[in-house]
Amino acid sequence: MKLRVISTAVVLISAAIYAAPSMAFGLPSIPGIGGSGGSSTSVDVGSLTKQQSDLLVTMSASLLNLSNAQSIMADALDLKEQAAIAKSNADKLSAGNLTGKDDTAKFVESSLSVNKAIADKMAKGEALSSDSKAKFATSLLPYGQGSVGMVAAAQKAAGAAQSLTHTTDPTVLFKLGSLLYVAQEAPALISSFGGATSHIISFASAQGIDTSALKTAAAKLGD
């Protein structure tokens, strides 16, 4: 059962990573998938394990920045429930780095949900009070920092996952579960956090809020 579940996950990862949304961000191609083909490569488990550890550190820092920003944004937009969720996420992330796939998935899914609620509220275009504008402005720098880190992590995970495309060893796949999870979610992470910056900039600009900090960060997303 474990082998079947993990093998299915790899198929889903391959399909998700290399779908059209991720290609637009220059994610690498996998030999034999969407390209001219090629032979499988050997798996350097030690190197990939180190990359996974580094990835979790980057994800932790990025999610912490995003959670802090989301808490402020949601509060400024009068989304009290989402603000509380984001604040709770930030507090937990401040206590230590992500520990594995399940832990990573929990925080990613929660952050994506809060991000969507914020995007939906901004789409209504409601005017903010002066106090809310001032509060919202303080969220832009940490949001930009978190977005840059998240997009970079997603792209690195997608690149590292290339060497696991032809691997069916359940022990290896289980050991690298966190890396594979981030690779699978790469398109969603890039779209939600990277793509949202332009909408936040538009909304904040319409409110008369200085968006220079977020624009600086957004410029790095295309690097």
C-alpha positions as CSV (number, residue, x, y, z in Angstrom):
1,M,0.0,0.0,0.0
2,K,2.8,2.4,0.9
3,L,4.5,1.8,-2.5
4,R,1.3,2.4,-4.4
5,V,0.5,5.6,-2.5
6,I,4.0,7.1,-2.9
7,S,4.2,6.1,-6.6
8,T,0.9,7.8,-7.2
9,A,2.2,10.9,-5.4
10,V,5.2,11.0,-7.8
11,V,2.9,10.9,-10.8
12,L,0.8,13.7,-9.4
13,I,4.0,15.7,-8.6
14,S,5.3,15.3,-12.1
15,A,2.0,16.4,-13.6
16,A,1.6,19.4,-11.2
17,I,5.1,20.7,-11.4
18,Y,5.3,20.7,-15.2
19,A,1.8,21.9,-16.0
20,A,1.5,25.3,-17.8
21,P,1.4,27.5,-14.7
22,S,4.8,26.4,-13.5
23,M,6.4,26.5,-17.0
24,A,5.6,30.2,-17.1
25,F,8.0,30.6,-14.1
26,G,10.8,28.8,-15.8
27,L,10.7,25.6,-13.8
28,P,13.0,22.9,-15.2
29,S,11.9,20.1,-17.4
30,I,12.1,16.4,-16.5
31,P,13.7,14.0,-19.0
32,G,11.0,12.1,-20.8
33,I,8.2,14.5,-19.7
34,G,7.3,17.4,-21.9
35,G,10.7,17.3,-23.7
36,S,12.8,15.3,-26.1
37,G,13.3,12.4,-23.7
38,G,16.4,11.1,-22.0
39,S,17.6,8.4,-19.6
40,S,17.1,8.4,-15.9
41,T,19.8,9.6,-13.6
42,S,21.1,8.2,-10.4
43,V,19.7,9.5,-7.1
44,D,22.1,11.2,-4.7
45,V,20.0,10.7,-1.6
46,G,22.5,12.5,0.7
47,S,22.6,15.6,-1.4
48,L,18.8,15.7,-1.7
49,T,18.4,15.2,2.0
50,K,20.6,18.2,2.6
51,Q,18.5,20.2,0.1
52,Q,15.4,19.1,1.9
53,S,16.7,20.3,5.2
54,D,17.7,23.7,3.7
55,L,14.3,23.8,2.0
56,L,12.5,23.4,5.3
57,V,14.5,26.3,6.8
58,T,13.6,28.5,3.9
59,M,10.0,27.5,4.0
60,S,9.8,28.2,7.8
61,A,11.2,31.7,7.4
62,S,9.0,32.4,4.4
63,L,5.9,31.2,6.1
64,L,6.7,33.1,9.2
65,N,7.0,36.3,7.2
66,L,3.8,35.6,5.3
67,S,1.9,34.7,8.5
68,N,3.0,37.9,10.2
69,A,1.9,39.9,7.1
70,Q,-1.3,38.0,6.7
71,S,-2.2,38.6,10.3
72,I,-1.8,42.4,9.8
73,M,-3.6,42.4,6.4
74,A,-6.5,40.4,7.6
75,D,-6.9,42.6,10.6
76,A,-6.8,45.7,8.5
77,L,-9.5,44.2,6.2
78,D,-11.6,43.2,9.2
79,L,-11.1,39.5,8.7
80,K,-10.8,38.7,12.4
81,E,-10.9,34.9,12.1
82,Q,-8.2,34.8,9.4
83,A,-6.1,37.3,11.4
84,A,-6.3,35.0,14.4
85,I,-5.3,32.0,12.3
86,A,-2.4,33.8,10.8
87,K,-1.2,35.1,14.2
88,S,-1.4,31.5,15.6
89,N,0.7,30.2,12.6
90,A,3.3,33.0,13.2
91,D,3.5,32.2,16.9
92,K,4.1,28.5,16.2
93,L,6.6,29.1,13.4
94,S,8.5,31.5,15.7
95,A,9.0,28.6,18.1
96,G,10.9,26.5,15.6
97,N,11.4,25.3,12.0
98,L,9.1,22.9,10.1
99,T,9.8,19.3,11.0
100,G,8.6,17.3,8.0
101,K,6.0,16.8,5.3
102,D,2.9,16.8,7.5
103,D,4.0,19.8,9.5
104,T,4.8,21.7,6.2
105,A,1.5,20.8,4.6
106,K,-0.4,22.0,7.6
107,F,1.1,25.4,7.6
108,V,1.1,25.7,3.8
109,E,-2.6,24.8,3.5
110,S,-3.5,27.2,6.3
111,S,-1.5,30.0,4.8
112,L,-3.0,29.4,1.3
113,S,-6.5,29.6,2.9
114,V,-5.8,32.9,4.6
115,N,-4.3,34.3,1.5
116,K,-7.4,33.4,-0.5
117,A,-9.7,35.1,2.1
118,I,-7.5,38.2,1.9
119,A,-7.6,38.2,-1.9
120,D,-11.4,37.8,-2.0
121,K,-11.9,40.7,0.4
122,M,-9.5,42.9,-1.5
123,A,-11.4,42.1,-4.7
124,K,-14.4,43.9,-3.3
125,G,-12.5,47.2,-3.4
126,E,-13.9,48.5,-0.1
127,A,-12.2,51.7,1.1
128,L,-10.1,51.4,4.3
129,S,-10.1,53.8,7.2
130,S,-7.0,55.8,7.8
131,D,-6.1,53.5,10.7
132,S,-6.6,50.4,8.6
133,K,-4.5,51.9,5.8
134,A,-1.6,52.6,8.2
135,K,-1.9,49.0,9.5
136,F,-2.1,47.5,6.0
137,A,1.0,49.4,5.0
138,T,3.1,47.6,7.7
139,S,2.3,44.2,6.2
140,L,3.8,44.9,2.7
141,L,7.5,44.4,3.6
142,P,7.1,41.0,5.4
143,Y,4.7,39.9,2.7
144,G,7.2,40.7,0.0
145,Q,10.0,39.0,1.8
146,G,7.8,35.9,2.4
147,S,6.7,35.7,-1.2
148,V,10.2,35.9,-2.6
149,G,11.4,33.1,-0.2
150,M,8.3,31.0,-1.0
151,V,8.7,31.2,-4.8
152,A,12.4,30.5,-4.5
153,A,11.8,27.5,-2.3
154,A,9.1,26.2,-4.7
155,Q,11.4,26.5,-7.7
156,K,14.3,24.8,-6.0
157,A,12.1,21.9,-4.9
158,A,10.8,21.5,-8.4
159,G,14.3,21.4,-9.7
160,A,15.5,18.9,-7.1
161,A,12.5,16.6,-7.7
162,Q,13.7,16.0,-11.3
163,S,16.1,13.3,-10.2
164,L,13.3,11.4,-8.4
165,T,11.1,11.1,-11.5
166,H,12.1,7.6,-12.2
167,T,12.6,6.4,-8.6
168,T,10.2,3.8,-7.2
169,D,12.1,3.0,-4.0
170,P,9.5,3.7,-1.3
171,T,12.3,4.3,1.3
172,V,13.8,7.1,-0.7
173,L,10.5,8.7,-1.6
174,F,9.4,8.6,2.1
175,K,12.6,10.1,3.3
176,L,12.3,12.9,0.8
177,G,8.6,13.5,1.4
178,S,8.9,17.1,2.4
179,L,10.8,18.0,-0.7
180,L,8.4,16.1,-2.9
181,Y,5.4,17.8,-1.2
182,V,6.8,21.3,-1.9
183,A,7.6,20.3,-5.5
184,Q,4.1,19.1,-6.0
185,E,2.6,22.3,-4.6
186,A,5.1,24.5,-6.5
187,P,2.5,25.9,-9.0
188,A,0.0,26.7,-6.3
189,L,2.6,28.4,-4.1
190,I,4.0,30.5,-7.0
191,S,0.5,31.5,-8.1
192,S,-0.9,32.2,-4.7
193,F,2.0,34.0,-3.1
194,G,4.0,35.3,-6.0
195,G,1.0,36.1,-8.2
196,A,-0.9,37.8,-5.4
197,T,1.7,40.6,-5.0
198,S,0.4,42.4,-8.1
199,H,-3.1,42.4,-6.7
200,I,-2.0,43.6,-3.3
201,I,0.0,46.4,-5.0
202,S,-3.1,47.4,-7.0
203,F,-5.3,47.4,-4.0
204,A,-2.9,49.3,-1.8
205,S,-2.2,51.8,-4.5
206,A,-5.9,52.5,-4.9
207,Q,-6.0,53.1,-1.1
208,G,-3.2,55.6,-1.3
209,I,-0.8,53.3,0.5
210,D,2.9,53.4,-0.4
211,T,3.8,50.2,-2.1
212,S,7.5,50.7,-2.8
213,A,8.6,48.0,-0.4
214,L,6.4,45.4,-2.0
215,K,7.3,46.5,-5.6
216,T,11.0,46.0,-4.8
217,A,10.2,42.5,-3.6
218,A,8.0,41.8,-6.6
219,A,10.8,42.7,-8.9
220,K,12.8,39.8,-7.5
221,L,10.1,37.3,-8.3
222,G,11.0,37.5,-12.0
223,D,14.7,36.9,-11.4
